[in-house]
């Protein structure tokens, strides 16, 4: 729709073997689904990249593209430090997004015990158009400085 505000997400996913993948999308929910359930042939399918570990949101597509390029240029150790700054246990932030799906990707990540709250990476909430504006406003875009 014209005039509709768009949000672009830069995200980091990994495989159980430790392969990291950095991407950018205008629909994080759809893109994570495509990675988790191998709907796209290529790098993430080949290396079984299925766990969403980190994300940032942007209102400007060029800022998102620039951030994606910046993160892709970082050493692995710096990417790991960024992930661990908001997700120290490397939990799959999308582990509960597709409960109706079955298969290996649907069971990745620790199960929650009754009464236990899910832990998620806060910046990801802005990447979900279905979440409320109050939640979006409460979470700012994470910033990181490259030395």
Phi, psi and omega in degrees: 000142178295141179081355179286134182282128181259151175235136180242136184244135170255131187222159175236129176237162176215172176253167178295340178275354175100005177289127179262146177225133177243131180218176179220139182207160173265355179216088185297318181302312180295316183294320178296319176303314181298321178289310185299322186250021169053049178273350181237124176285148178139206186305308185293328176289313182301318184260010177053049178282113188223352184252124177276119185250333188203150175200154176225149179242152182220146175272346183244125183298322181293323176296320179295316179298316180297320179293319178301313179297319179299310181297321179296334180276350181284153171295155179304318183299325179287322176296317179298316179298320178297313178302310185291341178293334179238346184218068188297338181259008178054045178282145176286110182293344181252017186297337181251009183288331187232061185294339181279351179273151175238165180118177186302320183291332182291338183256004181290138179102156183292147176279151178268143175275157179305132179084352181275136179275144177287142176259133179223164178278118187304314183300341182293337183300329179289344182273000182251107181297338183278352180277157184289155178296327181295322177292319179299315183291331181287343183245117179274169176286130178291140178240147177218141181257132178270123182294000000 
